[in-house]
Amino acid sequence: MLVGRRFIILSVTGISLYLAISHFQISLWYVLLAGITLGVVFGKVFCRWVCPVGLIMELIMSISADGKFRQMYQYHKLGCPIAWISGWLNRFSLFKIELDEENCKNCGICDKKCYIVSLEPAKFSLYKPSRQKPGESYACSKCLECVAACPNGSLKYKI
């Protein structure tokens, strides 16, 4: 599955985008347009699958064994218009993280993998009906670790 190779995909796309901008003088307007287009179709995937700054942040987060840098992941997005727009588009994007309630065993593994739920567990849950869905929040970057972690395939990322 692609989720297991997400860091490799982020590395290749992030470095390629950096080279396209810095060496080939690709306009940032094209990057913004591509990020918005990705946001309309897939939601806020740019940050975790394409962005060079996202790659740097993931490297920083990976050096912290105790996870204290994990909360920093949101801060680099404050000045990014692609993060703002695609985060807003999470609610309206064509692809969404959906729960098959009939197959869900309520094990909570998906919530443990989701960095949005770990930041605000009283507010968000992927499987508890009384809580907001993190995949529709501004902060969700569609890393899809929740989907990959579901042991019985109750979570899907689809139209």
CNS distance restraints for C-alpha pairs under 8 A (distance, minus, plus):
assign (resid   1 and name CA) (resid   5 and name CA) 7.30 0.50 0.50
assign (resid   2 and name CA) (resid   6 and name CA) 6.00 0.50 0.50
assign (resid   3 and name CA) (resid 143 and name CA) 7.18 0.50 0.50
assign (resid   3 and name CA) (resid 144 and name CA) 6.31 0.50 0.50
assign (resid   3 and name CA) (resid 145 and name CA) 6.63 0.50 0.50
assign (resid   3 and name CA) (resid 148 and name CA) 6.67 0.50 0.50
assign (resid   4 and name CA) (resid 148 and name CA) 7.94 0.50 0.50
assign (resid   5 and name CA) (resid   9 and name CA) 6.23 0.50 0.50
assign (resid   6 and name CA) (resid  10 and name CA) 5.95 0.50 0.50
assign (resid   6 and name CA) (resid  48 and name CA) 7.92 0.50 0.50
assign (resid   6 and name CA) (resid  49 and name CA) 6.56 0.50 0.50
assign (resid   6 and name CA) (resid 143 and name CA) 7.63 0.50 0.50
assign (resid   7 and name CA) (resid  11 and name CA) 6.00 0.50 0.50
assign (resid   7 and name CA) (resid  49 and name CA) 7.59 0.50 0.50
assign (resid   7 and name CA) (resid  55 and name CA) 7.97 0.50 0.50
assign (resid   8 and name CA) (resid  12 and name CA) 6.22 0.50 0.50
assign (resid   9 and name CA) (resid  13 and name CA) 6.01 0.50 0.50
assign (resid   9 and name CA) (resid  49 and name CA) 6.42 0.50 0.50
assign (resid   9 and name CA) (resid  50 and name CA) 7.60 0.50 0.50
assign (resid  10 and name CA) (resid  14 and name CA) 5.51 0.50 0.50
assign (resid  10 and name CA) (resid  48 and name CA) 6.65 0.50 0.50
assign (resid  10 and name CA) (resid  49 and name CA) 4.55 0.50 0.50
assign (resid  10 and name CA) (resid  50 and name CA) 5.18 0.50 0.50
assign (resid  10 and name CA) (resid  51 and name CA) 7.13 0.50 0.50
assign (resid  10 and name CA) (resid  52 and name CA) 7.85 0.50 0.50
assign (resid  10 and name CA) (resid  55 and name CA) 6.35 0.50 0.50
assign (resid  11 and name CA) (resid  15 and name CA) 5.96 0.50 0.50
assign (resid  11 and name CA) (resid  50 and name CA) 7.84 0.50 0.50
assign (resid  11 and name CA) (resid  52 and name CA) 7.74 0.50 0.50
assign (resid  11 and name CA) (resid  55 and name CA) 6.32 0.50 0.50
assign (resid  12 and name CA) (resid  16 and name CA) 5.98 0.50 0.50
assign (resid  13 and name CA) (resid  17 and name CA) 5.93 0.50 0.50
assign (resid  13 and name CA) (resid  49 and name CA) 7.32 0.50 0.50
assign (resid  13 and name CA) (resid  50 and name CA) 5.08 0.50 0.50
assign (resid  13 and name CA) (resid  51 and name CA) 7.36 0.50 0.50
assign (resid  13 and name CA) (resid  52 and name CA) 7.77 0.50 0.50
assign (resid  14 and name CA) (resid  18 and name CA) 6.15 0.50 0.50
assign (resid  14 and name CA) (resid  49 and name CA) 7.81 0.50 0.50
assign (resid  14 and name CA) (resid  50 and name CA) 5.03 0.50 0.50
assign (resid  14 and name CA) (resid  51 and name CA) 5.02 0.50 0.50
assign (resid  14 and name CA) (resid  52 and name CA) 4.07 0.50 0.50
assign (resid  14 and name CA) (resid  53 and name CA) 7.76 0.50 0.50
assign (resid  14 and name CA) (resid  54 and name CA) 7.91 0.50 0.50
assign (resid  14 and name CA) (resid  55 and name CA) 6.49 0.50 0.50
assign (resid  15 and name CA) (resid  19 and name CA) 6.14 0.50 0.50
assign (resid  15 and name CA) (resid  52 and name CA) 6.18 0.50 0.50
assign (resid  16 and name CA) (resid  20 and name CA) 6.06 0.50 0.50
assign (resid  17 and name CA) (resid  21 and name CA) 6.16 0.50 0.50
assign (resid  17 and name CA) (resid  50 and name CA) 7.63 0.50 0.50
assign (resid  17 and name CA) (resid  51 and name CA) 7.51 0.50 0.50
assign (resid  17 and name CA) (resid  52 and name CA) 6.97 0.50 0.50
assign (resid  18 and name CA) (resid  22 and name CA) 5.97 0.50 0.50
assign (resid  18 and name CA) (resid  52 and name CA) 6.26 0.50 0.50
assign (resid  19 and name CA) (resid  23 and name CA) 5.34 0.50 0.50
assign (resid  19 and name CA) (resid  24 and name CA) 6.88 0.50 0.50
assign (resid  20 and name CA) (resid  24 and name CA) 4.96 0.50 0.50
assign (resid  20 and name CA) (resid  25 and name CA) 6.46 0.50 0.50
assign (resid  20 and name CA) (resid  26 and name CA) 5.68 0.50 0.50
assign (resid  21 and name CA) (resid  25 and name CA) 4.93 0.50 0.50
assign (resid  21 and name CA) (resid  26 and name CA) 4.61 0.50 0.50
assign (resid  21 and name CA) (resid  27 and name CA) 6.72 0.50 0.50
assign (resid  21 and name CA) (resid  28 and name CA) 7.27 0.50 0.50
assign (resid  22 and name CA) (resid  26 and name CA) 7.48 0.50 0.50
assign (resid  26 and name CA) (resid  30 and name CA) 7.17 0.50 0.50
assign (resid  26 and name CA) (resid  31 and name CA) 7.95 0.50 0.50
assign (resid  27 and name CA) (resid  31 and name CA) 6.90 0.50 0.50
assign (resid  28 and name CA) (resid  32 and name CA) 6.08 0.50 0.50
assign (resid  29 and name CA) (resid  33 and name CA) 6.11 0.50 0.50
assign (resid  30 and name CA) (resid  34 and name CA) 6.08 0.50 0.50
assign (resid  31 and name CA) (resid  35 and name CA) 6.07 0.50 0.50
assign (resid  32 and name CA) (resid  36 and name CA) 6.16 0.50 0.50
assign (resid  32 and name CA) (resid  81 and name CA) 7.59 0.50 0.50
assign (resid  32 and name CA) (resid  82 and name CA) 6.01 0.50 0.50
assign (resid  33 and name CA) (resid  37 and name CA) 6.13 0.50 0.50
assign (resid  34 and name CA) (resid  38 and name CA) 6.14 0.50 0.50
assign (resid  35 and name CA) (resid  39 and name CA) 6.11 0.50 0.50
assign (resid  35 and name CA) (resid  46 and name CA) 6.05 0.50 0.50
assign (resid  35 and name CA) (resid  82 and name CA) 5.71 0.50 0.50
assign (resid  35 and name CA) (resid  86 and name CA) 7.12 0.50 0.50
assign (resid  36 and name CA) (resid  40 and name CA) 6.26 0.50 0.50
assign (resid  36 and name CA) (resid  82 and name CA) 6.47 0.50 0.50
assign (resid  36 and name CA) (resid  85 and name CA) 6.62 0.50 0.50
assign (resid  36 and name CA) (resid  86 and name CA) 5.95 0.50 0.50
assign (resid  37 and name CA) (resid  41 and name CA) 6.43 0.50 0.50
assign (resid  38 and name CA) (resid  42 and name CA) 5.56 0.50 0.50
assign (resid  38 and name CA) (resid  43 and name CA) 6.59 0.50 0.50
assign (resid  38 and name CA) (resid  44 and name CA) 7.45 0.50 0.50
assign (resid  38 and name CA) (resid  45 and name CA) 6.95 0.50 0.50
assign (resid  38 and name CA) (resid  46 and name CA) 6.99 0.50 0.50
assign (resid  38 and name CA) (resid  86 and name CA) 7.67 0.50 0.50
assign (resid  39 and name CA) (resid  43 and name CA) 4.11 0.50 0.50
assign (resid  39 and name CA) (resid  44 and name CA) 5.25 0.50 0.50
assign (resid  39 and name CA) (resid  45 and name CA) 6.81 0.50 0.50
assign (resid  39 and name CA) (resid  46 and name CA) 7.52 0.50 0.50
assign (resid  39 and name CA) (resid  85 and name CA) 7.43 0.50 0.50
assign (resid  39 and name CA) (resid  86 and name CA) 4.41 0.50 0.50
assign (resid  39 and name CA) (resid  87 and name CA) 7.54 0.50 0.50
assign (resid  39 and name CA) (resid  89 and name CA) 5.83 0.50 0.50
assign (resid  39 and name CA) (resid  90 and name CA) 7.04 0.50 0.50
assign (resid  39 and name CA) (resid  93 and name CA) 6.49 0.50 0.50
assign (resid  40 and name CA) (resid  86 and name CA) 7.19 0.50 0.50
assign (resid  40 and name CA) (resid  89 and name CA) 6.08 0.50 0.50
assign (resid  40 and name CA) (resid  90 and name CA) 7.90 0.50 0.50
assign (resid  40 and name CA) (resid  92 and name CA) 7.10 0.50 0.50
assign (resid  40 and name CA) (resid  93 and name CA) 4.78 0.50 0.50
assign (resid  40 and name CA) (resid  94 and name CA) 6.67 0.50 0.50
assign (resid  41 and name CA) (resid  93 and name CA) 5.22 0.50 0.50
assign (resid  41 and name CA) (resid  94 and name CA) 4.96 0.50 0.50
assign (resid  41 and name CA) (resid  95 and name CA) 6.24 0.50 0.50
assign (resid  42 and name CA) (resid  90 and name CA) 7.85 0.50 0.50
assign (resid  42 and name CA) (resid  93 and name CA) 5.72 0.50 0.50
assign (resid  42 and name CA) (resid  94 and name CA) 6.13 0.50 0.50
assign (resid  42 and name CA) (resid  95 and name CA) 4.98 0.50 0.50
assign (resid  42 and name CA) (resid  96 and name CA) 7.39 0.50 0.50
assign (resid  43 and name CA) (resid  86 and name CA) 5.87 0.50 0.50
assign (resid  43 and name CA) (resid  87 and name CA) 6.93 0.50 0.50
assign (resid  43 and name CA) (resid  89 and name CA) 5.83 0.50 0.50
assign (resid  43 and name CA) (resid  90 and name CA) 4.48 0.50 0.50
assign (resid  43 and name CA) (resid  91 and name CA) 7.78 0.50 0.50
assign (resid  43 and name CA) (resid  92 and name CA) 7.76 0.50 0.50
assign (resid  43 and name CA) (resid  93 and name CA) 5.09 0.50 0.50
assign (resid  43 and name CA) (resid  94 and name CA) 7.57 0.50 0.50
assign (resid  43 and name CA) (resid  95 and name CA) 6.87 0.50 0.50
assign (resid  43 and name CA) (resid  96 and name CA) 7.62 0.50 0.50
assign (resid  43 and name CA) (resid 141 and name CA) 7.64 0.50 0.50
assign (resid  43 and name CA) (resid 142 and name CA) 7.23 0.50 0.50
assign (resid  44 and name CA) (resid  83 and name CA) 6.93 0.50 0.50
assign (resid  44 and name CA) (resid  86 and name CA) 4.71 0.50 0.50
assign (resid  44 and name CA) (resid  87 and name CA) 5.24 0.50 0.50
assign (resid  44 and name CA) (resid  89 and name CA) 7.18 0.50 0.50
assign (resid  44 and name CA) (resid  90 and name CA) 6.02 0.50 0.50
assign (resid  44 and name CA) (resid 140 and name CA) 6.77 0.50 0.50
assign (resid  44 and name CA) (resid 141 and name CA) 4.84 0.50 0.50
assign (resid  44 and name CA) (resid 142 and name CA) 6.16 0.50 0.50
assign (resid  45 and name CA) (resid  49 and name CA) 5.76 0.50 0.50
assign (resid  45 and name CA) (resid  50 and name CA) 7.49 0.50 0.50
assign (resid  45 and name CA) (resid  86 and name CA) 7.85 0.50 0.50
assign (resid  45 and name CA) (resid 141 and name CA) 5.34 0.50 0.50
assign (resid  45 and name CA) (resid 142 and name CA) 5.37 0.50 0.50
assign (resid  45 and name CA) (resid 143 and name CA) 7.31 0.50 0.50
assign (resid  46 and name CA) (resid  50 and name CA) 4.96 0.50 0.50
assign (resid  46 and name CA) (resid  51 and name CA) 5.82 0.50 0.50
assign (resid  46 and name CA) (resid  82 and name CA) 7.65 0.50 0.50
assign (resid  46 and name CA) (resid  83 and name CA) 7.61 0.50 0.50
assign (resid  46 and name CA) (resid  86 and name CA) 7.89 0.50 0.50
assign (resid  46 and name CA) (resid 141 and name CA) 7.47 0.50 0.50
assign (resid  47 and name CA) (resid  51 and name CA) 5.09 0.50 0.50
assign (resid  47 and name CA) (resid  53 and name CA) 7.94 0.50 0.50
assign (resid  47 and name CA) (resid  54 and name CA) 5.39 0.50 0.50
assign (resid  47 and name CA) (resid  83 and name CA) 6.87 0.50 0.50
assign (resid  47 and name CA) (resid 141 and name CA) 6.14 0.50 0.50
assign (resid  48 and name CA) (resid  54 and name CA) 6.01 0.50 0.50
assign (resid  48 and name CA) (resid  55 and name CA) 7.52 0.50 0.50
assign (resid  48 and name CA) (resid 141 and name CA) 5.92 0.50 0.50
assign (resid  48 and name CA) (resid 142 and name CA) 7.04 0.50 0.50
assign (resid  48 and name CA) (resid 143 and name CA) 5.96 0.50 0.50
assign (resid  49 and name CA) (resid 143 and name CA) 7.59 0.50 0.50
assign (resid  50 and name CA) (resid  54 and name CA) 7.58 0.50 0.50
assign (resid  51 and name CA) (resid  55 and name CA) 6.38 0.50 0.50
assign (resid  52 and name CA) (resid  56 and name CA) 6.55 0.50 0.50
assign (resid  53 and name CA) (resid  57 and name CA) 6.24 0.50 0.50
assign (resid  53 and name CA) (resid  76 and name CA) 7.69 0.50 0.50
assign (resid  54 and name CA) (resid  58 and name CA) 6.11 0.50 0.50
assign (resid  55 and name CA) (resid  59 and name CA) 6.27 0.50 0.50
assign (resid  56 and name CA) (resid  60 and name CA) 6.31 0.50 0.50
assign (resid  57 and name CA) (resid  61 and name CA) 6.12 0.50 0.50
assign (resid  57 and name CA) (resid  73 and name CA) 6.31 0.50 0.50
assign (resid  57 and name CA) (resid  76 and name CA) 7.83 0.50 0.50
assign (resid  58 and name CA) (resid  62 and name CA) 6.04 0.50 0.50
assign (resid  58 and name CA) (resid  73 and name CA) 7.63 0.50 0.50
assign (resid  59 and name CA) (resid  63 and name CA) 6.62 0.50 0.50
assign (resid  60 and name CA) (resid  64 and name CA) 7.15 0.50 0.50
assign (resid  60 and name CA) (resid  69 and name CA) 7.16 0.50 0.50
assign (resid  61 and name CA) (resid  67 and name CA) 7.06 0.50 0.50
assign (resid  61 and name CA) (resid  69 and name CA) 5.15 0.50 0.50
assign (resid  61 and name CA) (resid  70 and name CA) 5.58 0.50 0.50
assign (resid  61 and name CA) (resid  72 and name CA) 7.95 0.50 0.50
assign (resid  61 and name CA) (resid  73 and name CA) 7.58 0.50 0.50
assign (resid  64 and name CA) (resid  68 and name CA) 6.50 0.50 0.50
assign (resid  64 and name CA) (resid  69 and name CA) 6.17 0.50 0.50
assign (resid  69 and name CA) (resid  73 and name CA) 7.30 0.50 0.50
assign (resid  70 and name CA) (resid 115 and name CA) 7.92 0.50 0.50
assign (resid  71 and name CA) (resid 119 and name CA) 7.40 0.50 0.50
assign (resid  72 and name CA) (resid  76 and name CA) 7.60 0.50 0.50
assign (resid  73 and name CA) (resid  77 and name CA) 7.91 0.50 0.50
assign (resid  74 and name CA) (resid  78 and name CA) 7.38 0.50 0.50
assign (resid  74 and name CA) (resid 139 and name CA) 7.26 0.50 0.50
assign (resid  76 and name CA) (resid  80 and name CA) 7.62 0.50 0.50
assign (resid  77 and name CA) (resid  83 and name CA) 5.83 0.50 0.50
assign (resid  77 and name CA) (resid  84 and name CA) 7.66 0.50 0.50
assign (resid  78 and name CA) (resid  83 and name CA) 7.77 0.50 0.50
assign (resid  78 and name CA) (resid  84 and name CA) 7.77 0.50 0.50
assign (resid  80 and name CA) (resid  84 and name CA) 6.49 0.50 0.50
assign (resid  81 and name CA) (resid  85 and name CA) 6.10 0.50 0.50
assign (resid  82 and name CA) (resid  86 and name CA) 5.81 0.50 0.50
assign (resid  82 and name CA) (resid  87 and name CA) 7.99 0.50 0.50
assign (resid  83 and name CA) (resid  87 and name CA) 5.55 0.50 0.50
assign (resid  84 and name CA) (resid  88 and name CA) 6.22 0.50 0.50
assign (resid  84 and name CA) (resid 138 and name CA) 7.76 0.50 0.50
assign (resid  85 and name CA) (resid  89 and name CA) 6.21 0.50 0.50
assign (resid  86 and name CA) (resid  90 and name CA) 6.36 0.50 0.50
assign (resid  86 and name CA) (resid 138 and name CA) 7.99 0.50 0.50
assign (resid  87 and name CA) (resid 137 and name CA) 7.16 0.50 0.50
assign (resid  87 and name CA) (resid 138 and name CA) 4.19 0.50 0.50
assign (resid  87 and name CA) (resid 139 and name CA) 6.29 0.50 0.50
assign (resid  87 and name CA) (resid 140 and name CA) 7.18 0.50 0.50
assign (resid  87 and name CA) (resid 141 and name CA) 7.59 0.50 0.50
assign (resid  88 and name CA) (resid 137 and name CA) 7.79 0.50 0.50
assign (resid  88 and name CA) (resid 138 and name CA) 5.54 0.50 0.50
assign (resid  89 and name CA) (resid  93 and name CA) 5.66 0.50 0.50
assign (resid  89 and name CA) (resid 138 and name CA) 7.94 0.50 0.50
assign (resid  90 and name CA) (resid  96 and name CA) 7.94 0.50 0.50
assign (resid  90 and name CA) (resid 135 and name CA) 6.98 0.50 0.50
assign (resid  90 and name CA) (resid 136 and name CA) 5.06 0.50 0.50
assign (resid  90 and name CA) (resid 137 and name CA) 6.52 0.50 0.50
assign (resid  90 and name CA) (resid 138 and name CA) 6.49 0.50 0.50
assign (resid  90 and name CA) (resid 140 and name CA) 7.76 0.50 0.50
assign (resid  91 and name CA) (resid 136 and name CA) 4.77 0.50 0.50
assign (resid  91 and name CA) (resid 137 and name CA) 7.03 0.50 0.50
assign (resid  94 and name CA) (resid 158 and name CA) 7.93 0.50 0.50
assign (resid  94 and name CA) (resid 159 and name CA) 5.49 0.50 0.50
assign (resid  95 and name CA) (resid 157 and name CA) 6.34 0.50 0.50
assign (resid  95 and name CA) (resid 158 and name CA) 4.90 0.50 0.50
assign (resid  95 and name CA) (resid 159 and name CA) 4.44 0.50 0.50
assign (resid  96 and name CA) (resid 135 and name CA) 7.00 0.50 0.50
assign (resid  96 and name CA) (resid 136 and name CA) 7.82 0.50 0.50
assign (resid  96 and name CA) (resid 156 and name CA) 7.96 0.50 0.50
assign (resid  96 and name CA) (resid 157 and name CA) 5.41 0.50 0.50
assign (resid  96 and name CA) (resid 158 and name CA) 5.58 0.50 0.50
assign (resid  96 and name CA) (resid 159 and name CA) 6.24 0.50 0.50
assign (resid  97 and name CA) (resid 135 and name CA) 6.01 0.50 0.50
assign (resid  97 and name CA) (resid 147 and name CA) 7.72 0.50 0.50
assign (resid  97 and name CA) (resid 155 and name CA) 6.60 0.50 0.50
assign (resid  97 and name CA) (resid 156 and name CA) 5.58 0.50 0.50
assign (resid  97 and name CA) (resid 157 and name CA) 4.44 0.50 0.50
assign (resid  97 and name CA) (resid 158 and name CA) 6.62 0.50 0.50
assign (resid  98 and name CA) (resid 155 and name CA) 5.57 0.50 0.50
assign (resid  98 and name CA) (resid 156 and name CA) 5.29 0.50 0.50
assign (resid  98 and name CA) (resid 157 and name CA) 6.26 0.50 0.50
assign (resid  98 and name CA) (resid 158 and name CA) 7.28 0.50 0.50
assign (resid  99 and name CA) (resid 104 and name CA) 7.51 0.50 0.50
assign (resid  99 and name CA) (resid 126 and name CA) 7.43 0.50 0.50
assign (resid  99 and name CA) (resid 127 and name CA) 6.98 0.50 0.50
assign (resid  99 and name CA) (resid 154 and name CA) 5.59 0.50 0.50
assign (resid  99 and name CA) (resid 155 and name CA) 4.67 0.50 0.50
assign (resid  99 and name CA) (resid 156 and name CA) 6.61 0.50 0.50
assign (resid 100 and name CA) (resid 104 and name CA) 6.24 0.50 0.50
assign (resid 100 and name CA) (resid 154 and name CA) 4.92 0.50 0.50
assign (resid 100 and name CA) (resid 155 and name CA) 6.38 0.50 0.50
assign (resid 101 and name CA) (resid 127 and name CA) 7.75 0.50 0.50
assign (resid 101 and name CA) (resid 154 and name CA) 7.13 0.50 0.50
assign (resid 103 and name CA) (resid 152 and name CA) 7.29 0.50 0.50
assign (resid 103 and name CA) (resid 153 and name CA) 7.88 0.50 0.50
assign (resid 103 and name CA) (resid 154 and name CA) 5.62 0.50 0.50
assign (resid 104 and name CA) (resid 127 and name CA) 7.65 0.50 0.50
assign (resid 104 and name CA) (resid 152 and name CA) 7.40 0.50 0.50
assign (resid 104 and name CA) (resid 154 and name CA) 5.32 0.50 0.50
assign (resid 106 and name CA) (resid 127 and name CA) 6.62 0.50 0.50
assign (resid 106 and name CA) (resid 128 and name CA) 7.95 0.50 0.50
assign (resid 108 and name CA) (resid 112 and name CA) 6.48 0.50 0.50
assign (resid 108 and name CA) (resid 127 and name CA) 7.36 0.50 0.50
assign (resid 109 and name CA) (resid 113 and name CA) 6.44 0.50 0.50
assign (resid 109 and name CA) (resid 146 and name CA) 7.63 0.50 0.50
assign (resid 109 and name CA) (resid 149 and name CA) 6.59 0.50 0.50
assign (resid 109 and name CA) (resid 150 and name CA) 6.48 0.50 0.50
assign (resid 110 and name CA) (resid 114 and name CA) 6.30 0.50 0.50
assign (resid 110 and name CA) (resid 126 and name CA) 6.75 0.50 0.50
assign (resid 110 and name CA) (resid 145 and name CA) 7.70 0.50 0.50
assign (resid 110 and name CA) (resid 146 and name CA) 4.42 0.50 0.50
assign (resid 110 and name CA) (resid 147 and name CA) 6.97 0.50 0.50
assign (resid 110 and name CA) (resid 149 and name CA) 5.92 0.50 0.50
assign (resid 110 and name CA) (resid 150 and name CA) 5.81 0.50 0.50
assign (resid 111 and name CA) (resid 117 and name CA) 5.86 0.50 0.50
assign (resid 111 and name CA) (resid 118 and name CA) 7.33 0.50 0.50
assign (resid 111 and name CA) (resid 125 and name CA) 6.05 0.50 0.50
assign (resid 111 and name CA) (resid 126 and name CA) 6.10 0.50 0.50
assign (resid 111 and name CA) (resid 127 and name CA) 7.78 0.50 0.50
assign (resid 111 and name CA) (resid 146 and name CA) 6.90 0.50 0.50
assign (resid 112 and name CA) (resid 117 and name CA) 7.34 0.50 0.50
assign (resid 112 and name CA) (resid 118 and name CA) 6.74 0.50 0.50
assign (resid 113 and name CA) (resid 118 and name CA) 7.95 0.50 0.50
assign (resid 113 and name CA) (resid 145 and name CA) 6.09 0.50 0.50
assign (resid 113 and name CA) (resid 146 and name CA) 5.46 0.50 0.50
assign (resid 113 and name CA) (resid 149 and name CA) 7.06 0.50 0.50
assign (resid 114 and name CA) (resid 118 and name CA) 6.34 0.50 0.50
assign (resid 114 and name CA) (resid 145 and name CA) 6.70 0.50 0.50
assign (resid 114 and name CA) (resid 146 and name CA) 5.67 0.50 0.50
assign (resid 115 and name CA) (resid 119 and name CA) 6.30 0.50 0.50
assign (resid 116 and name CA) (resid 120 and name CA) 6.44 0.50 0.50
assign (resid 116 and name CA) (resid 121 and name CA) 7.95 0.50 0.50
assign (resid 116 and name CA) (resid 124 and name CA) 7.32 0.50 0.50
assign (resid 116 and name CA) (resid 134 and name CA) 6.23 0.50 0.50
assign (resid 116 and name CA) (resid 139 and name CA) 6.97 0.50 0.50
assign (resid 116 and name CA) (resid 140 and name CA) 6.52 0.50 0.50
assign (resid 117 and name CA) (resid 121 and name CA) 4.77 0.50 0.50
assign (resid 117 and name CA) (resid 123 and name CA) 7.60 0.50 0.50
assign (resid 117 and name CA) (resid 124 and name CA) 5.27 0.50 0.50
assign (resid 117 and name CA) (resid 125 and name CA) 6.05 0.50 0.50
assign (resid 117 and name CA) (resid 134 and name CA) 6.85 0.50 0.50
assign (resid 120 and name CA) (resid 124 and name CA) 6.25 0.50 0.50
assign (resid 121 and name CA) (resid 125 and name CA) 6.88 0.50 0.50
assign (resid 122 and name CA) (resid 131 and name CA) 7.59 0.50 0.50
assign (resid 123 and name CA) (resid 131 and name CA) 5.72 0.50 0.50
assign (resid 123 and name CA) (resid 132 and name CA) 6.16 0.50 0.50
assign (resid 124 and name CA) (resid 131 and name CA) 5.10 0.50 0.50
assign (resid 124 and name CA) (resid 132 and name CA) 4.73 0.50 0.50
assign (resid 124 and name CA) (resid 133 and name CA) 5.76 0.50 0.50
assign (resid 124 and name CA) (resid 134 and name CA) 5.67 0.50 0.50
assign (resid 125 and name CA) (resid 129 and name CA) 7.80 0.50 0.50
assign (resid 125 and name CA) (resid 131 and name CA) 5.52 0.50 0.50
assign (resid 125 and name CA) (resid 132 and name CA) 6.20 0.50 0.50
assign (resid 125 and name CA) (resid 133 and name CA) 5.73 0.50 0.50
assign (resid 125 and name CA) (resid 134 and name CA) 6.51 0.50 0.50
assign (resid 126 and name CA) (resid 132 and name CA) 7.84 0.50 0.50
assign (resid 126 and name CA) (resid 133 and name CA) 5.52 0.50 0.50
assign (resid 126 and name CA) (resid 134 and name CA) 6.59 0.50 0.50
assign (resid 133 and name CA) (resid 137 and name CA) 7.03 0.50 0.50
assign (resid 134 and name CA) (resid 139 and name CA) 7.82 0.50 0.50
assign (resid 134 and name CA) (resid 140 and name CA) 6.19 0.50 0.50
assign (resid 135 and name CA) (resid 140 and name CA) 5.49 0.50 0.50
assign (resid 135 and name CA) (resid 142 and name CA) 6.98 0.50 0.50
assign (resid 136 and name CA) (resid 140 and name CA) 7.05 0.50 0.50
assign (resid 144 and name CA) (resid 148 and name CA) 6.42 0.50 0.50
assign (resid 144 and name CA) (resid 157 and name CA) 7.83 0.50 0.50
assign (resid 145 and name CA) (resid 149 and name CA) 5.98 0.50 0.50
assign (resid 146 and name CA) (resid 150 and name CA) 6.39 0.50 0.50
assign (resid 146 and name CA) (resid 155 and name CA) 7.56 0.50 0.50
assign (resid 147 and name CA) (resid 153 and name CA) 7.38 0.50 0.50
assign (resid 147 and name CA) (resid 155 and name CA) 5.14 0.50 0.50
assign (resid 147 and name CA) (resid 156 and name CA) 6.02 0.50 0.50
assign (resid 147 and name CA) (resid 157 and name CA) 7.21 0.50 0.50
assign (resid 150 and name CA) (resid 154 and name CA) 6.48 0.50 0.50
assign (resid 150 and name CA) (resid 155 and name CA) 6.48 0.50 0.50
